[in-house]
Amino acid sequence: MQMSKDEITKSILNMFTGNEVMFAYYCGSISYQTADEKSDIDVTVVLQDFNGLIHTNLGNVDIFCYGYNTFVKRQAMSEDIPLYNLIYA
């Protein structure tokens, strides 16, 4: 069963208590409108009070979480960010 937007939001807020969620958005096939029945849900989360990046999942929801500074480096295509996170998040 697929999680609703509200369930995803609640899970993200509970997962990162103590860190301010600056913003979150869908990425991957949903954002490109190429999702099909086999697609998972990809979400990018940017936290104010977090350093680095982590990738976790909630069933069929992949969460790519970045600290603000790491997210800015990602946008600049920094070599400090793993290729997987540059391409898929």
MOQUI-V149458 format. One line per field, one symbol per residue. ss: DSSP state (~ for helix, > for strand, _ for the rest). burial: I if it has 16 or more other ideal C-beta (glycine too) atoms within 10 Angstrom, else O. A space follows every 50 residues. Layout:
BEGIN
ss->???
burial->???
END
This chain:
BEGIN
ss->____~~~~~~~~~~~_____>>>>>>>_____________>>>>>>>___ __>>>>>>__>>>>>>>~~~~~~~~_______~~~~~~_
burial->OOOOOOOIOOIIOOOIOOOOIOOIOOIIOOOOOOOOOOOOIIIIIIIOOI OOIIOOOOOOIIIIIIIIOIIOIIOOOOOOIOOOIOOOI
END
